[in-house]
């Protein structure tokens, strides 16, 4: 599980608890879980006050829906004000990510993005659902929502009446001209430059100090004049740059950095699409492929982008062992898994997994014709990566 998935797990847990209570002990809760696990829930759609999806069961497809109350404008204002006080939440929002604190009603002044149990109602095109009682299909939808919230928290934001982009704009307005504080490095010492400078952009400008350049050797690490980066962040960034320089000067065979990953890091930023034309000219990679690689980068970082461009080299023994592992993990051996182009493909199901340069397996789903799109869920275990591809395929209809 990625760090983002772990941090947003409380939101999925809060939804699951409220959804469970809303079913009021109905036997459809367990039957819906079985349907969701079998991939019966197709693409989930959200609109203010409603989450819906087609659900296939017993050779029929029903339109299931879950209704939730929208948050009021005052409640959104209160939530945005709380998020604006949290530097990490601001950094996440300006980097186009949903912050983990939206799941914490204590942090958000008692407001939870997860709805209360008594505010959840159900409907469906099946006979039971027409009476606005929970049915197997709406229960399956509720379980599918819980599963996907950790990776797609904006799903619940939309149902509660606010898009992630609108919430980010609201918070930006609140922190404009304020100092949101430092952005700490993660456990590995990594500083996200896009977040760092997005935060710096909101700090009030100050005149440059009157420095004596002849005495520059006496300067020590201290915070740069605002809106420059903080000393701690500069230290991490320069340490990383120095390590790359040492590798380059040592003349080792491995390159000091991955230029393509650097390009994808820029493209995957909130304003990255503006650089697509320049990236296409520089790399010679078609725009459609670059867009797919942007998705792969967001799901799996540099390795995800490279796997989207092409499967990493792997021996036939490795590929065959992976195919046997996937076959053994499937309860029903439907479809044939082929080894082609260094990837494992089930054309019947429209899913594929590819080895990445980091040794993990990356899931893909068939988008249109022979175009494959990356999906979340990269894993060391090929069987788990294959299941992630199946889940993503169930949520994404084939485009022709």
C-alpha positions in Angstrom: 0.0 0.0 0.0 1.4 3.4 -0.9 1.8 6.3 1.5 -1.1 8.1 -0.1 -3.4 5.1 0.3 -2.3 4.6 3.9 -2.9 8.3 4.7 -6.4 8.3 3.2 -7.4 4.9 4.7 -9.4 6.7 7.5 -11.7 8.2 4.9 -12.5 4.8 3.4 -12.9 3.4 6.9 -15.3 6.2 7.9 -17.4 5.6 4.8 -17.5 1.9 5.3 -18.7 2.3 8.9 -21.4 4.7 8.0 -22.5 2.6 5.0 -22.6 -0.5 7.1 -24.9 1.2 9.7 -27.1 2.5 6.9 -27.8 -1.0 5.6 -29.3 -1.7 9.1 -28.3 -5.4 9.2 -29.7 -6.3 5.8 -28.5 -9.5 4.2 -27.7 -7.5 1.1 -24.6 -6.2 2.8 -22.8 -9.5 2.6 -24.3 -10.3 -0.9 -23.2 -7.0 -2.2 -19.7 -7.6 -0.9 -19.5 -10.8 -3.0 -20.7 -8.9 -6.1 -18.1 -6.2 -5.6 -15.3 -8.7 -5.2 -16.4 -10.3 -8.5 -16.1 -7.0 -10.3 -19.8 -6.6 -10.8 -19.7 -2.8 -10.3 -18.9 -0.9 -13.5 -17.8 2.8 -13.8 -18.8 4.9 -10.8 -20.4 8.3 -11.5 -20.8 11.1 -8.9 -22.8 14.2 -8.8 -23.9 16.4 -5.9 -25.9 14.2 -3.5 -25.6 11.0 -5.5 -23.1 8.2 -6.3 -24.3 5.7 -9.0 -23.0 2.9 -11.2 -24.3 0.0 -13.3 -24.1 -3.3 -11.4 -24.2 -6.7 -13.2 -25.8 -9.7 -11.4 -27.7 -12.8 -12.6 -27.4 -12.0 -16.3 -28.9 -8.5 -15.8 -27.5 -5.1 -15.2 -29.2 -2.7 -12.8 -28.6 1.0 -12.2 -27.8 1.4 -8.5 -27.4 4.6 -6.6 -26.5 5.8 -3.1 -27.8 9.2 -2.0 -25.8 11.4 0.5 -26.5 14.9 1.8 -24.4 17.7 0.4 -22.4 19.9 2.7 -23.6 23.4 3.0 -21.5 26.4 1.9 -20.9 27.3 5.6 -19.6 23.8 6.2 -17.3 23.9 3.2 -16.0 27.3 4.4 -15.2 25.9 7.8 -13.5 22.9 6.3 -11.4 25.0 4.0 -10.4 27.3 6.8 -9.1 24.3 8.8 -7.2 23.0 5.8 -5.7 26.4 5.2 -4.1 26.2 8.7 -2.3 23.0 7.8 0.8 23.5 5.6 0.9 19.9 4.5 -2.8 20.1 3.5 -2.2 23.3 1.5 0.8 21.6 -0.2 -1.3 18.6 -1.2 -4.1 20.8 -2.6 -1.8 23.0 -4.7 -0.1 19.9 -6.0 -3.6 18.6 -7.1 -3.8 15.9 -4.3 -6.6 15.5 -1.8 -5.2 16.0 1.7 -5.5 13.2 4.3 -7.0 15.6 6.9 -10.4 15.7 5.1 -11.0 12.3 6.8 -10.4 13.8 10.3 -13.6 15.4 11.5 -11.8 16.4 14.7 -9.3 18.4 12.6 -12.1 19.8 10.5 -14.2 21.3 13.3 -16.5 18.4 13.5 -17.2 18.3 9.8 -16.6 15.0 8.0 -16.5 14.4 4.3 -17.8 10.9 5.0 -21.6 11.3 5.5 -23.5 10.2 8.6 -25.2 6.8 8.5 -28.7 8.3 8.9 -28.0 10.5 5.8 -27.3 7.6 3.4 -30.2 6.3 1.4 -30.4 3.8 -1.5 -32.2 3.3 -4.8 -31.9 0.9 -7.7 -33.8 -0.1 -10.9 -34.4 -3.5 -9.4 -37.8 -4.2 -7.5 -36.2 -3.9 -4.1 -34.4 -0.7 -4.9 -37.5 0.9 -6.3 -38.9 0.9 -2.7 -35.7 2.8 -1.6 -34.4 -0.1 0.4 -30.9 -1.4 0.2 -30.6 -4.2 -2.3 -27.7 -6.4 -3.4 -26.8 -4.0 -6.2 -26.7 -0.8 -4.1 -24.8 -2.7 -1.4 -22.2 -3.8 -4.0 -21.9 -0.1 -5.0 -21.3 0.9 -1.4 -18.5 -1.7 -1.0 -16.9 -0.6 -4.3 -16.9 3.0 -3.1 -15.1 2.0 0.1 -12.4 0.1 -1.9 -11.8 3.0 -4.3 -11.8 5.9 -1.8 -8.2 5.3 -0.7 -7.0 5.9 -4.3 -9.8 8.3 -5.5 -10.9 10.4 -2.5 -12.4 13.0 -4.9 -15.2 10.5 -5.6 -16.8 11.3 -2.2 -15.9 15.0 -2.4 -18.0 15.3 -5.6 -21.0 13.6 -4.0 -20.8 15.9 -1.0 -21.0 18.9 -3.4 -17.4 20.0 -4.0 -14.7 19.1 -6.6 -11.1 18.8 -5.5 -10.1 21.6 -7.8 -12.8 23.9 -6.4 -11.7 23.1 -2.8 -8.0 23.8 -3.7 -9.0 27.2 -5.2 -11.0 28.0 -2.0 -8.0 27.2 0.2 -5.6 29.1 -2.1 -7.8 32.2 -1.6 -7.6 31.8 2.2 -3.8 31.4 2.3 -3.0 34.1 -0.2 -0.6 36.4 1.4 -0.1 34.2 4.4 2.9 32.1 5.4 1.8 28.4 5.5 5.0 27.4 7.2 7.7 24.9 6.2 7.1 21.7 4.2 9.0 18.8 5.9 10.8 16.2 3.9 9.5 12.7 4.0 11.2 9.8 5.8 13.6 9.3 2.9 14.6 13.0 2.8 12.7 13.7 -0.4 11.3 17.2 -0.9 8.7 17.6 -3.6 9.8 20.7 -5.5 6.3 21.5 -6.9 4.9 21.5 -3.4 7.8 23.5 -2.0 7.5 26.3 -4.6 3.7 26.3 -4.6 3.9 27.0 -0.8 6.6 29.6 -1.3 4.4 31.4 -3.9 1.9 32.2 -1.1 4.5 33.8 1.2 4.5 37.6 1.3 7.5 39.1 -0.6 10.3 40.8 1.3 13.1 43.0 0.1 16.5 41.2 -0.3 18.9 41.6 2.5 22.0 43.9 2.2 24.7 41.2 2.0 28.4 41.8 1.9 29.6 39.4 -0.8 33.2 39.6 0.4 32.0 37.9 3.6 30.0 35.2 1.9 32.3 32.4 3.4 30.9 33.3 6.9 27.3 32.6 5.9 25.7 29.6 7.6 22.5 27.7 6.8 19.6 29.9 7.6 16.2 30.6 6.0 16.4 32.4 2.7 14.5 35.7 2.3 10.9 35.0 1.6 9.5 33.8 -0.7 12.6 31.6 -1.1 12.7 27.9 0.2 13.3 27.2 3.9 16.9 26.3 5.0 15.8 22.7 5.9 14.3 22.2 2.4 17.4 23.7 0.7 19.7 21.4 2.7 17.8 18.3 1.4 17.8 19.5 -2.2 21.5 20.4 -2.2 22.4 17.2 -0.6 20.6 15.3 -3.3 22.2 17.4 -6.0 25.7 16.8 -4.5 25.1 13.1 -4.5 24.1 13.2 -8.1 27.3 15.2 -8.9 29.5 12.7 -7.1 28.0 9.9 -9.2 28.6 11.8 -12.4 32.2 12.7 -11.5 33.0 9.1 -10.5 32.2 8.1 -14.1 30.0 5.2 -13.1 28.1 3.4 -15.8 24.7 4.3 -14.3 23.4 7.8 -15.2 23.2 10.2 -12.2 19.5 10.8 -12.9 16.7 9.8 -15.2 16.0 12.6 -17.7 12.7 11.1 -18.9 11.5 10.8 -15.3 12.4 14.5 -14.8 10.3 15.4 -17.8 7.4 13.2 -16.6 7.7 14.8 -13.1 7.0 18.2 -14.8 4.2 16.9 -17.0 2.5 15.3 -14.0 2.4 18.6 -12.1 -0.9 20.6 -12.0 0.3 22.8 -14.9 2.3 20.1 -16.7 0.0 19.9 -19.7 1.3 23.3 -20.8 4.6 21.7 -21.5 3.4 18.7 -23.6 4.3 20.2 -26.9 7.9 20.9 -25.7 8.2 17.5 -24.2 7.0 15.8 -27.4 9.6 17.8 -29.4 12.4 17.0 -26.9 11.7 13.3 -26.5 10.2 12.4 -29.9 7.4 10.5 -28.0 3.9 11.0 -29.4 1.6 13.2 -27.3 -0.9 10.4 -26.7 1.9 8.2 -25.2 3.1 11.1 -23.1 -0.4 11.6 -21.7 -0.5 7.9 -20.8 2.9 8.1 -19.2 1.7 11.0 -17.1 -1.0 8.7 -15.7 1.6 6.0 -15.2 3.8 8.5 -13.3 1.0 9.5 -11.0 0.2 5.8 -10.3 3.8 4.5 -9.9 6.3 7.3 -10.1 9.2 7.1 -12.6 9.0 3.4 -12.9 5.3 3.6 -13.7 6.1 6.1 -16.5 8.8 3.8 -18.0 6.5 0.7 -17.8 3.8 2.7 -19.7 6.3 3.4 -22.4 7.5 -0.2 -22.6 7.8 -3.2 -20.4 11.1 -3.6 -18.7 13.3 -6.5 -20.1 12.6 -9.8 -18.4 13.7 -13.3 -19.1 11.2 -15.8 -20.4 11.6 -17.8 -17.2 10.5 -14.8 -15.2 7.5 -14.2 -17.4 6.4 -17.8 -17.4 6.7 -18.0 -13.6 4.6 -14.9 -13.4 2.0 -16.4 -15.7 1.8 -19.6 -13.6 1.4 -17.5 -10.5 -1.5 -15.5 -12.0 -3.2 -18.7 -13.3 -2.9 -20.3 -9.9 -4.5 -17.3 -8.2 -7.6 -17.3 -10.3 -10.6 -19.2 -9.0 -11.9 -19.7 -12.5 -9.4 -20.0 -15.4 -11.4 -17.8 -17.8 -9.4 -16.4 -20.7 -5.9 -17.1 -21.8 -2.9 -15.2 -20.6 -0.4 -14.8 -23.3 3.2 -13.6 -23.1 3.8 -11.0 -25.8 6.1 -8.0 -25.9 7.5 -8.7 -22.5 4.0 -8.4 -20.9 1.3 -10.8 -19.7 -2.0 -10.1 -21.4 -5.5 -11.5 -21.0 -7.2 -10.2 -24.1 -10.6 -11.6 -23.1 -10.7 -9.6 -19.9 -8.9 -6.6 -21.5 -6.1 -6.5 -18.9 -2.4 -6.6 -18.9 0.5 -6.5 -16.5 4.1 -5.4 -17.3 7.4 -5.7 -15.4 8.8 -2.4 -14.4 12.4 -1.2 -14.1 12.0 -1.4 -10.3 11.2 -5.1 -10.3 7.4 -4.6 -9.7 4.5 -5.5 -11.9 2.4 -2.7 -13.3 -1.3 -3.2 -14.2 -2.9 -1.9 -17.4 -6.4 -2.0 -19.0 -7.4 -1.9 -22.6 -8.4 1.6 -23.5 -9.3 1.4 -27.2 -8.1 -0.9 -30.0 -4.6 -1.8 -29.0 -4.0 1.1 -26.7 -3.3 0.3 -23.0 -3.7 2.7 -20.1 -1.9 2.3 -16.8 -3.9 1.6 -13.6 -3.1 1.9 -9.9 -1.9 -1.1 -7.9 1.7 -1.9 -8.9 3.0 -4.7 -6.8 5.9 -7.2 -6.4 3.3 -10.0 -6.7 2.1 -10.5 -10.3 -1.1 -12.1 -9.1 -2.0 -9.0 -7.0 -1.1 -6.7 -9.9 -3.3 -8.7 -12.1 -6.2 -8.4 -9.6 -5.6 -4.6 -9.6 -5.9 -4.6 -13.4 -9.2 -6.5 -13.2 -10.6 -4.0 -10.6 -9.6 -1.1 -12.8 -11.0 -2.7 -15.9 -14.4 -3.2 -14.1 -14.4 0.5 -13.3 -13.5 1.6 -16.9 -15.6 0.7 -19.9 -13.8 -0.1 -23.1 -13.8 2.8 -25.6 -14.1 2.0 -29.2 
